């Protein structure tokens, strides 16, 4: 349904909804805004916290459609519109180009949820096989997940910076995972990445990875929520005897998020700051 939506389509949708809203609202259109997000999962998460009397959440088709929409609407002088997109490791550069967009502080919205909440622990406790509970120490759960996805996360940023064009989309963490070390098998990872890219040698990747890991960079900032969900599925099966796919994990994380935890995210704070400056009550009262 959303696969073919362009930025121009989103603009048309917003203008039609705005015109209809203006006809129905007797007290005028001030105090109302549109929040444009990348997809339906983002909408469902934010919708649980947004005040529907004052904000309409519009679903785009990925980051490009959202940014294209914002640029077109800004050109028309339409002010009460804000976009929310994943940073994807690009940092604040997007916000420097487009004023009315908020990017996630971490790689994406799911990574931000995990960082600012205890959903990983709660989901594990609620779903772990009872016989396994006494054997599990959840205090190191976050560190375990980061250990599993660190090399992939770092190499994704290296590939982007160096223009290597390495393909990460089809990597199977289950195939790469080494239960004896509780990390990914680096040799397998490097081999998979160079299978379809003969221009980059395994030694180049190894050297770049070692240099990056010794740089002191906070690499957790570049870990994608999808990779973390895949890692969580591995840990949940290994330690909790529960077999889930990554998309089930992602849905469980979002469902388990408490309002107070969402309020602690930078996303909540920065969207609220934008709205307050325009006298818009965008979130439900805490």
C-alpha positions as CSV (number, residue, x, y, z in Angstrom):
1,X,0.0,0.0,0.0
2,X,2.8,2.5,0.9
3,X,5.4,1.2,-1.5
4,X,4.5,3.6,-4.3
5,X,3.9,6.7,-2.3
6,X,6.2,9.6,-3.4
7,X,6.9,12.9,-1.7
8,X,4.5,14.6,-4.1
9,X,1.8,12.1,-3.1
10,X,2.3,12.9,0.5
11,X,2.0,16.7,-0.2
12,X,-1.3,16.1,-2.0
13,X,-2.6,14.0,0.9
14,X,-1.6,16.6,3.5
15,X,-3.2,19.5,1.6
16,X,-6.5,17.6,1.1
17,X,-6.6,16.6,4.8
18,X,-5.7,20.2,5.8
19,X,-8.5,21.6,3.6
20,X,-11.0,19.2,5.1
21,X,-9.8,19.9,8.6
22,X,-10.1,23.7,8.0
23,X,-13.8,23.2,7.0
24,X,-14.6,21.2,10.1
25,X,-12.7,23.0,12.8
26,X,-14.6,26.0,14.0
27,X,-11.8,27.5,16.0
28,X,-9.4,27.8,13.0
29,X,-6.4,25.8,12.0
30,X,-3.8,27.2,14.3
31,X,-2.5,24.7,16.9
32,X,-2.6,21.8,14.4
33,X,0.3,20.1,12.7
34,X,1.2,17.2,10.5
35,X,3.9,14.7,11.5
36,X,5.3,12.8,8.5
37,X,7.0,9.5,9.3
38,X,8.8,6.8,7.3
39,X,6.4,3.9,7.6
40,X,3.4,2.3,9.4
41,X,5.5,1.0,12.3
42,X,6.6,4.5,13.2
43,X,3.0,5.7,12.9
44,X,1.7,3.0,15.3
45,X,4.4,3.8,17.9
46,X,3.9,7.6,17.8
47,X,0.1,7.4,17.5
48,X,-0.1,5.8,21.0
49,X,1.3,9.0,22.5
50,X,0.1,11.8,20.1
51,X,-2.9,14.0,20.8
52,X,-5.0,13.3,17.7
53,X,-7.0,16.6,18.2
54,X,-3.8,18.5,17.3
55,X,-1.7,16.3,15.1
56,X,-2.2,14.1,12.1
57,X,0.5,11.4,11.5
58,X,1.1,10.9,7.9
59,X,2.8,7.7,6.7
60,X,5.5,7.9,4.0
61,X,7.4,5.4,2.0
62,X,10.8,5.6,3.6
63,X,13.1,8.5,4.3
64,X,13.4,9.9,0.7
65,X,9.6,10.4,0.4
66,X,9.4,12.1,3.8
67,X,12.3,14.5,2.9
68,X,10.9,15.2,-0.6
69,X,7.6,16.0,0.9
70,X,9.1,18.4,3.5
71,X,11.1,20.3,0.8
72,X,8.0,20.7,-1.4
73,X,5.8,21.8,1.5
74,X,8.4,24.2,2.7
75,X,8.6,25.8,-0.8
76,X,4.9,26.5,-0.6
77,X,5.2,28.2,2.8
78,X,3.3,25.5,4.7
79,X,4.6,25.9,8.2
80,X,2.9,23.4,10.5
81,X,4.6,20.2,9.3
82,X,7.4,18.2,10.8
83,X,9.2,15.1,9.6
84,X,10.7,12.3,11.6
85,X,13.3,10.1,10.0
86,X,16.0,7.6,11.0
87,X,19.5,9.1,11.0
88,X,20.9,5.9,9.5
89,X,24.3,6.9,10.8
90,X,24.3,10.2,9.0
91,X,24.3,12.3,12.1
92,X,22.8,15.8,12.2
93,X,23.5,16.6,8.5
94,X,19.9,16.1,7.5
95,X,18.6,18.6,10.1
96,X,21.2,21.1,8.8
97,X,19.6,20.9,5.3
98,X,16.0,20.9,6.3
99,X,14.9,22.9,9.3
100,X,11.6,21.1,10.1
101,X,12.9,17.5,10.4
102,X,13.9,15.5,13.4
103,X,16.3,12.7,13.1
104,X,16.8,9.9,15.6
105,X,19.7,10.5,17.9
106,X,20.8,6.9,17.3
107,X,20.7,4.9,14.1
108,X,17.0,4.5,14.0
109,X,13.8,4.6,16.1
110,X,14.1,1.0,17.3
111,X,17.7,1.5,18.5
112,X,16.6,4.6,20.4
113,X,13.8,2.7,22.1
114,X,16.2,0.0,23.3
115,X,18.7,2.6,24.5
116,X,16.2,4.6,26.6
117,X,14.1,1.8,28.0
118,X,14.0,-1.7,29.7
119,X,11.9,-3.3,27.0
120,X,14.6,-5.9,26.1
121,X,14.6,-7.1,29.7
122,X,10.8,-7.1,30.0
123,X,10.2,-8.9,26.8
124,X,12.7,-11.6,27.8
125,X,11.2,-12.1,31.3
126,X,7.7,-12.3,29.9
127,X,8.5,-14.8,27.2
128,X,11.6,-16.8,28.4
129,X,11.0,-20.5,29.1
130,X,10.4,-20.8,32.9
131,X,13.1,-23.4,33.4
132,X,15.6,-21.0,31.9
133,X,14.9,-18.0,34.0
134,X,17.1,-18.8,36.9
135,X,20.1,-19.4,34.6
136,X,19.9,-16.0,33.0
137,X,21.5,-12.8,34.1
138,X,19.8,-9.9,32.3
139,X,22.2,-7.3,33.5
140,X,24.5,-8.0,30.6
141,X,21.8,-8.3,28.0
142,X,22.5,-4.9,26.4
143,X,26.2,-5.7,26.2
144,X,25.5,-9.1,24.6
145,X,23.4,-7.5,21.9
146,X,26.0,-4.9,21.2
147,X,28.8,-7.5,21.1
148,X,26.9,-9.4,18.4
149,X,26.2,-6.5,16.1
150,X,29.2,-4.3,16.7
151,X,31.4,-5.5,13.7
152,X,28.5,-5.2,11.2
153,X,27.6,-1.7,12.5
154,X,31.2,-0.5,12.3
155,X,31.7,-2.0,8.8
156,X,28.5,-0.4,7.6
157,X,29.8,3.0,8.5
158,X,33.2,2.3,7.1
159,X,31.7,1.2,3.8
160,X,29.7,4.4,3.6
161,X,32.6,6.6,4.4
162,X,35.0,4.9,2.0
163,X,32.4,4.3,-0.8
164,X,33.0,0.5,-0.7
165,X,29.3,-0.3,-1.5
166,X,29.4,-3.4,0.7
167,X,26.0,-5.2,0.9
168,X,24.7,-5.9,4.4
169,X,21.0,-6.4,3.6
170,X,21.1,-10.1,3.0
171,X,23.5,-11.0,5.8
172,X,22.1,-13.8,8.2
173,X,23.2,-13.2,11.8
174,X,22.2,-16.8,12.6
175,X,24.7,-18.0,10.0
176,X,27.4,-15.7,11.2
177,X,26.9,-16.2,14.9
178,X,29.4,-18.3,16.8
179,X,27.9,-19.7,20.0
180,X,31.3,-20.5,21.5
181,X,32.4,-16.8,21.5
182,X,28.8,-15.3,21.6
183,X,29.8,-13.0,18.8
184,X,29.7,-13.1,15.0
185,X,32.4,-15.1,13.3
186,X,34.5,-12.3,11.8
187,X,36.1,-14.5,9.1
188,X,32.6,-15.5,7.9
189,X,31.4,-11.9,8.0
190,X,34.3,-10.6,5.9
191,X,34.0,-13.5,3.5
192,X,30.3,-12.8,2.9
193,X,30.9,-9.1,2.4
194,X,33.6,-9.7,-0.2
195,X,31.7,-12.4,-2.2
196,X,30.1,-9.9,-4.4
197,X,32.7,-7.2,-4.3
198,X,36.0,-8.2,-5.7
199,X,37.4,-4.7,-5.5
200,X,37.7,-4.9,-1.7
201,X,40.0,-7.5,-0.2
202,X,39.4,-9.3,3.1
203,X,42.6,-7.8,4.5
204,X,41.4,-4.2,3.7
205,X,38.2,-4.9,5.6
206,X,40.0,-6.4,8.6
207,X,42.5,-3.6,8.8
208,X,39.8,-0.9,8.6
209,X,37.7,-2.7,11.2
210,X,40.6,-3.0,13.7
211,X,41.5,0.6,13.2
212,X,37.9,1.8,13.8
213,X,37.4,-0.4,16.9
214,X,40.5,1.0,18.5
215,X,39.5,4.6,17.8
216,X,37.4,5.1,20.9
217,X,34.3,5.9,18.8
218,X,30.9,5.2,20.6
219,X,29.9,2.6,18.0
220,X,26.6,1.8,19.7
221,X,25.3,5.0,18.0
222,X,25.5,3.2,14.6
223,X,23.8,0.0,15.6
224,X,20.5,-0.5,13.7
225,X,17.4,-1.5,15.5
226,X,16.8,-4.3,12.9
227,X,20.3,-5.8,13.6
228,X,19.7,-5.6,17.3
229,X,16.4,-7.3,16.9
230,X,18.1,-10.1,15.0
231,X,20.7,-10.4,17.7
232,X,17.9,-10.4,20.3
233,X,16.2,-13.3,18.5
234,X,19.5,-15.3,18.8
235,X,19.9,-14.5,22.5
236,X,16.2,-15.3,23.2
237,X,16.6,-18.7,21.6
238,X,20.0,-19.5,23.1
239,X,19.2,-18.3,26.7
240,X,15.4,-18.4,26.8
241,X,14.5,-21.4,24.5
242,X,12.1,-19.2,22.5
243,X,12.3,-19.0,18.7
244,X,11.2,-15.7,17.2
245,X,11.9,-13.9,14.0
246,X,13.3,-10.3,14.1
247,X,10.0,-8.7,13.0
248,X,8.3,-10.4,16.0
249,X,11.0,-9.0,18.3
250,X,10.6,-5.5,16.9
251,X,6.8,-5.6,17.5
252,X,7.3,-6.9,21.0
253,X,9.7,-4.1,21.8
254,X,7.3,-1.4,20.6
255,X,4.4,-2.9,22.4
256,X,6.3,-3.2,25.7
257,X,7.5,0.5,25.7
258,X,6.1,2.4,28.7
259,X,5.0,6.0,28.2
260,X,7.5,7.3,30.7
261,X,10.3,5.6,28.7
262,X,9.1,7.1,25.5
263,X,9.1,10.5,27.2
264,X,12.8,9.9,28.0
265,X,13.8,9.7,24.4
266,X,15.4,12.6,22.5
267,X,12.7,12.1,19.8
268,X,9.9,12.9,22.3
269,X,11.8,16.0,23.6
270,X,12.8,17.5,20.3
271,X,9.3,17.0,18.7
272,X,7.8,18.6,21.8
273,X,10.2,21.5,21.6
274,X,9.3,22.1,17.9
275,X,5.6,22.0,18.8
276,X,5.8,24.2,21.8
277,X,7.5,26.9,19.8
278,X,4.4,26.9,17.6
279,X,1.9,26.6,20.4
280,X,0.9,23.1,19.4
281,X,0.1,20.4,22.0
282,X,1.4,17.5,20.0
283,X,1.6,14.8,22.8
284,X,-1.0,13.6,25.1
285,X,-0.6,14.9,28.6
286,X,1.8,12.8,30.7
